[in-house]
Amino acid sequence: MHLRSHLAKIGAEESGRCEYGQEDEIVAHVLLRCQWWMSIPTELRQEAGQRWGDLSFLLGGYSKKGEVPTDQLVDGPLEK
């Protein structure tokens, strides 16, 4: 799948907007906000829990987000 925002940048699409016209089709839009995807992620939302919306976490990367109220990094030190 090629994101329309990228295709528009290289001239392969007229617009970078998603097919529903909500906003530019970028990774965060497709995974977190797009109507197309919203019917699918029930299990993903449950699994992610409070981490839903943390794009780095959802893609399997390290997150620099802090826990409330301790403000400690949710994934621990970067060296880990």
FILOGU-994820 format. One line per field, with one value per residue (C-alpha): residue number from 1; x negated, y, z; residue in three letters. Coordinates in steps of 0.25 Angstrom, whole numbers. Layout:
REM residues N
i = c(NUM / ...)
X = c(X / ...)
Y = c(Y / ...)
Z = c(Z / ...)
aa = c(ALA / ...)
//
This chain:
REM residues 80
i = c(1 / 2 / 3 / 4 / 5 / 6 / 7 / 8 / 9 / 10 / 11 / 12 / 13 / 14 / 15 / 16 / 17 / 18 / 19 / 20 / 21 / 22 / 23 / 24 / 25 / 26 / 27 / 28 / 29 / 30 / 31 / 32 / 33 / 34 / 35 / 36 / 37 / 38 / 39 / 40 / 41 / 42 / 43 / 44 / 45 / 46 / 47 / 48 / 49 / 50 / 51 / 52 / 53 / 54 / 55 / 56 / 57 / 58 / 59 / 60 / 61 / 62 / 63 / 64 / 65 / 66 / 67 / 68 / 69 / 70 / 71 / 72 / 73 / 74 / 75 / 76 / 77 / 78 / 79 / 80)
X = c(0 / -5 / -1 / 6 / -2 / -15 / -8 / -4 / -18 / -24 / -12 / -6 / 7 / 14 / 17 / 11 / 24 / 30 / 41 / 51 / 45 / 43 / 28 / 15 / 13 / 1 / -3 / 3 / 16 / 18 / 15 / 22 / 32 / 37 / 51 / 46 / 38 / 47 / 56 / 43 / 35 / 44 / 35 / 23 / 29 / 31 / 17 / 11 / 20 / 15 / 4 / 14 / 10 / -5 / -10 / -24 / -18 / -8 / -19 / -28 / -38 / -43 / -34 / -39 / -25 / -25 / -15 / -6 / -8 / -22 / -27 / -36 / -38 / -27 / -38 / -49 / -63 / -67 / -79 / -70)
Y = c(0 / 14 / 25 / 36 / 47 / 41 / 38 / 53 / 58 / 50 / 54 / 40 / 45 / 58 / 59 / 54 / 53 / 39 / 34 / 39 / 53 / 54 / 59 / 55 / 40 / 38 / 27 / 33 / 36 / 22 / 15 / 24 / 33 / 28 / 23 / 11 / 6 / 9 / -3 / -12 / -9 / -13 / -24 / -15 / -4 / -14 / -19 / -5 / 0 / 13 / 13 / 15 / 27 / 24 / 22 / 18 / 7 / 2 / 1 / -7 / 4 / 11 / 22 / 34 / 36 / 37 / 31 / 40 / 43 / 38 / 43 / 31 / 26 / 16 / 7 / 9 / 15 / 16 / 7 / -4)
Z = c(0 / -4 / 4 / -4 / 3 / -3 / -17 / -17 / -14 / -26 / -35 / -36 / -30 / -31 / -16 / -3 / 4 / 8 / 0 / 11 / 9 / 24 / 24 / 17 / 17 / 26 / 35 / 47 / 40 / 34 / 47 / 57 / 50 / 37 / 35 / 27 / 38 / 50 / 47 / 49 / 61 / 73 / 77 / 74 / 83 / 94 / 93 / 93 / 104 / 109 / 99 / 88 / 80 / 83 / 68 / 72 / 81 / 71 / 61 / 70 / 73 / 86 / 92 / 99 / 106 / 121 / 130 / 138 / 150 / 151 / 137 / 136 / 122 / 119 / 111 / 121 / 118 / 103 / 106 / 109)
aa = c(MET / HIS / LEU / ARG / SER / HIS / LEU / ALA / LYS / ILE / GLY / ALA / GLU / GLU / SER / GLY / ARG / CYS / GLU / TYR / GLY / GLN / GLU / ASP / GLU / ILE / VAL / ALA / HIS / VAL / LEU / LEU / ARG / CYS / GLN / TRP / TRP / MET / SER / ILE / PRO / THR / GLU / LEU / ARG / GLN / GLU / ALA / GLY / GLN / ARG / TRP / GLY / ASP / LEU / SER / PHE / LEU / LEU / GLY / GLY / TYR / SER / LYS / LYS / GLY / GLU / VAL / PRO / THR / ASP / GLN / LEU / VAL / ASP / GLY / PRO / LEU / GLU / LYS)
//
